[in-house]
Amino acid sequence: MLSSRCYRHRFIHLFAVVLYFFQVMPSLQDSCIPSISTVHNVSHCPTSKQEWDVAATNKNCQNSVKQNCSVPELFKYHCLLRSDESTLVEVCAPEWKLNAG
């Protein structure tokens, strides 16, 4: 079972990915066109490592999408809030590393 600290860390990471994905990063159309076909609305994002691993396995980003945006190992599952805050989406997209301060 993950501790509340671990959940906070995951939330902060998710928020950072959302912010980067929709605010800092250039538009998805300009960045990684193959990602567009992988966007699907979901009712919730995984809340544990086990749920995340199952969702990532089901999405199968590294093998199911022909893309040249990144090496296959860095083309990963993401679950995040749309920029208009209307829905949650799952998407396959390149992994980004964010460095704080």
C-alpha contacts under 8 A as a table, 3 or more apart, distances in Angstrom:
res1	aa1	res2	aa2	distance
2	L	6	C	5.90
2	L	7	Y	6.84
2	L	48	S	7.14
3	S	6	C	5.14
3	S	7	Y	6.49
4	S	7	Y	4.98
4	S	8	R	6.16
5	R	8	R	5.06
5	R	9	H	6.19
6	C	9	H	5.03
6	C	10	R	6.18
7	Y	10	R	4.98
7	Y	11	F	6.06
7	Y	47	T	7.61
7	Y	48	S	7.81
8	R	11	F	4.98
8	R	12	I	6.09
9	H	12	I	5.11
9	H	13	H	6.12
10	R	13	H	4.98
10	R	14	L	6.03
11	F	14	L	4.97
11	F	15	F	6.01
12	I	15	F	5.04
12	I	16	A	6.09
13	H	16	A	5.06
13	H	17	V	6.19
14	L	17	V	5.08
14	L	18	V	6.11
14	L	79	C	7.82
14	L	80	L	6.76
15	F	18	V	5.04
15	F	19	L	6.05
15	F	80	L	7.91
16	A	19	L	5.07
16	A	20	Y	5.99
16	A	98	L	7.62
17	V	20	Y	5.09
17	V	21	F	5.71
17	V	80	L	7.58
17	V	96	W	7.83
18	V	21	F	5.05
18	V	22	F	6.03
18	V	23	Q	7.93
18	V	80	L	5.73
18	V	81	L	6.36
18	V	82	R	7.75
18	V	83	S	7.81
19	L	22	F	5.55
19	L	23	Q	5.39
19	L	24	V	6.77
20	Y	23	Q	5.46
20	Y	24	V	4.70
20	Y	25	M	5.64
21	F	24	V	6.45
21	F	25	M	5.41
22	F	25	M	6.32
22	F	26	P	7.89
22	F	27	S	7.37
22	F	82	R	7.57
22	F	83	S	5.73
23	Q	26	P	7.71
23	Q	83	S	7.85
25	M	28	L	7.87
26	P	30	D	6.54
26	P	31	S	6.42
27	S	30	D	5.38
27	S	31	S	6.27
28	L	31	S	4.95
28	L	32	C	5.76
28	L	33	I	6.63
28	L	35	S	7.48
28	L	36	I	7.20
29	Q	32	C	6.11
29	Q	33	I	5.16
29	Q	36	I	7.27
30	D	33	I	6.83
31	S	69	C	7.59
32	C	35	S	5.65
32	C	36	I	7.58
32	C	67	Q	7.92
32	C	69	C	5.62
32	C	93	A	7.33
33	I	36	I	5.66
33	I	37	S	7.99
34	P	37	S	6.06
34	P	38	T	7.47
34	P	65	V	7.00
34	P	66	K	7.05
34	P	67	Q	5.70
35	S	38	T	5.33
35	S	39	V	6.92
35	S	91	V	6.67
35	S	92	C	5.60
35	S	93	A	5.53
36	I	39	V	5.70
36	I	91	V	7.83
38	T	90	E	7.45
38	T	91	V	5.15
38	T	92	C	5.80
39	V	89	V	6.24
39	V	90	E	5.63
39	V	91	V	4.52
39	V	92	C	7.30
40	H	89	V	5.30
40	H	90	E	5.36
40	H	91	V	6.65
41	N	87	T	6.59
41	N	88	L	5.74
41	N	89	V	4.36
41	N	90	E	6.45
42	V	45	C	7.18
42	V	87	T	7.41
42	V	88	L	5.52
42	V	89	V	5.42
42	V	90	E	6.70
43	S	87	T	7.70
43	S	88	L	6.57
44	H	88	L	6.50
45	C	52	W	7.98
45	C	79	C	5.72
45	C	80	L	7.19
45	C	88	L	7.14
45	C	89	V	7.99
45	C	90	E	7.89
46	P	49	K	7.62
46	P	51	E	5.06
46	P	52	W	5.01
46	P	55	A	7.31
46	P	79	C	7.74
47	T	51	E	6.47
47	T	52	W	7.08
48	S	51	E	5.20
48	S	52	W	6.11
49	K	52	W	4.95
49	K	53	D	6.02
50	Q	53	D	5.13
50	Q	54	V	6.25
51	E	54	V	5.13
51	E	55	A	6.14
52	W	55	A	5.15
52	W	56	A	6.02
53	D	56	A	5.09
53	D	57	T	6.02
54	V	57	T	5.09
54	V	58	N	6.12
55	A	58	N	5.07
55	A	59	K	6.11
55	A	77	Y	7.89
56	A	59	K	5.10
56	A	60	N	6.05
56	A	61	C	7.30
56	A	76	K	7.63
56	A	77	Y	5.31
57	T	60	N	5.03
57	T	61	C	7.97
59	K	64	S	7.87
59	K	77	Y	6.88
59	K	92	C	7.68
60	N	63	N	5.82
60	N	64	S	5.74
60	N	77	Y	7.79
61	C	64	S	5.51
61	C	65	V	6.14
61	C	75	F	6.29
61	C	76	K	5.64
61	C	77	Y	6.13
61	C	92	C	5.45
61	C	93	A	7.93
62	Q	65	V	6.79
62	Q	72	P	5.11
62	Q	73	E	6.32
62	Q	74	L	7.86
62	Q	75	F	5.76
62	Q	76	K	6.64
63	N	66	K	7.64
63	N	72	P	7.58
67	Q	70	S	7.48
68	N	71	V	7.21
69	C	75	F	7.82
69	C	94	P	6.77
70	S	73	E	7.97
70	S	74	L	6.11
70	S	75	F	6.17
70	S	94	P	6.01
71	V	74	L	5.57
71	V	75	F	6.67
72	P	75	F	5.21
73	E	76	K	7.36
74	L	94	P	5.53
74	L	95	E	5.30
75	F	92	C	6.42
75	F	93	A	5.24
75	F	94	P	4.28
75	F	95	E	6.01
76	K	92	C	5.32
76	K	93	A	5.52
76	K	94	P	5.90
76	K	95	E	5.96
77	Y	90	E	7.08
77	Y	91	V	5.93
77	Y	92	C	4.72
77	Y	93	A	6.65
78	H	90	E	5.66
78	H	91	V	5.33
78	H	92	C	6.13
78	H	93	A	7.08
79	C	88	L	6.93
79	C	89	V	5.57
79	C	90	E	4.37
79	C	91	V	6.39
80	L	88	L	5.46
80	L	89	V	5.50
80	L	90	E	6.60
81	L	84	D	7.99
81	L	85	E	5.78
81	L	86	S	7.45
81	L	87	T	5.94
81	L	88	L	4.43
81	L	89	V	6.21
82	R	85	E	5.12
82	R	86	S	6.33
82	R	87	T	5.81
82	R	88	L	6.01
82	R	89	V	6.69
83	S	86	S	7.81
84	D	87	T	7.97
85	E	88	L	7.81
